[in-house]
Amino acid sequence: ERYATVAALVDDLRAWLEGRVVSATPATSWYRARKTVARHRMTAAALAAVVLALVGGGVATAWQARVARLERDKAEHRFEQVRLFANSLLFDVHDALRKLPGATEPRRLLLGRAVQFLDGLAQDAASDTALALELAGAYRKLGQVQGSQVSENVGDVGAARGSFEKAAGLCDAVLAREPDSLHAMVVATGAYDDLSNARKDSGDAAGAEQAYRRHEAIAARLERTYPKDPAAMASVASSYANLGYFRGRAGDTAGAQQLYARAIGAFEALPPEKQEEIEATRMFSFALKRSAAVHVSENRLTEGERLYRRALALDEALVTRYPDNAAYRYDMTFSL
């Protein structure tokens, strides 16, 4: 294994003196790396410091991210618990109070606290779509028990209008970011229907018409965007029925009847399982009754009776399924 030439020996001696790899030693990766580090001690030390800093920083960042994630998850869980508790307190307790004689003032107090609670949450809903739409639904429910003509309430029409304004505003904020959101459009049509009636009840005819037009535009967009979606089309059918009711209140009987006809056609086109859902059944019956009322008012009694009987069949089906539900029995009184 001697060097083949004196020059080869000289090369290895020079390499050894300079700290480079020599040919007489097996050229393993570890050997080469050791020689390179030995020749560049300062550079290697600096690189090692950088690597250690990066690794240490990465570990620290990962640990901080994990801690932050755990804290966020805990905060979200606590928020969910508070939200569920508050919804139960504000609405379930209110519904229980409603059945007690002389409970109007406690109900007003509870609803006042509900406004404060929802307004506080709304400040954090600017970019949170799910929270914004949930709050819009809560404001709608709050408005209906404050002073809406569609439900038993404490008679505070002004407060109801304020709640419906907030619900509509939250929906508009979401639709500005997500114009094709099915959920947002469905919630928005309900919010603007509530708002148009609340404005009309408070004597604001121009504002009521403006809310009506907004409701109409959102329903049309929903129909264009999701023509095959049963949930979307059930919402559109309900919108036609509600828009027809508003037109009837405004004295436009012909326009109301056209909208009722569209609502009835849309409900009839829904899949059977969708038609059987409670809200769809109630709104289908409502459209039939309102259309029947127009026919009767114009002395078309046979057609009016036919529609009322169809509505009665739907109401009776719900009462049969839910015999203890007073609201469904109340719906049936209009058919009868």
WODA-V471255 format. One record per pair of residues at least 24 apart in sequence whose ideal C-beta (glycine too) atoms are under 6 Angstrom apart, sorted by sequence separation. I is the first residue (numbers start at 0). J is the second residue. D is the distance in whole Angstrom. If there is no record, write none. Layout:
i: (I I)
j: (J J)
d: (D D)
This chain:
i: (89 138 166 167 262 310 188 236 284 138 139 167 215 259 307 113 138 188 236 284 163 187 188 235 236 259 283 284 85 135 163 259 184 280 135 163 211 110 134 135 233 160 184 256 280 131 159 229 233 160 229 252 131 240 156 181 229 128 156 179 237 240 244 288 107 233 240 106 185 192 103 132 181 188 195 135 139 132 139 135)
j: (113 162 190 191 286 334 214 262 310 165 166 194 242 286 334 141 166 217 265 313 193 217 218 265 266 289 313 314 116 166 194 290 217 313 169 197 245 145 169 170 269 197 221 293 317 169 197 269 273 201 270 293 173 282 200 225 273 173 201 224 282 285 289 333 153 279 286 153 234 241 153 182 231 238 245 186 190 186 193 190)
d: (4 5 4 6 4 5 6 5 4 5 5 5 6 5 6 5 4 5 4 4 4 5 5 6 5 5 6 6 6 4 4 4 5 5 4 5 5 6 6 5 6 4 4 5 6 5 6 6 6 6 5 6 5 6 6 6 4 5 6 5 4 6 6 5 6 5 4 6 5 4 6 6 6 5 6 5 6 5 6 6)
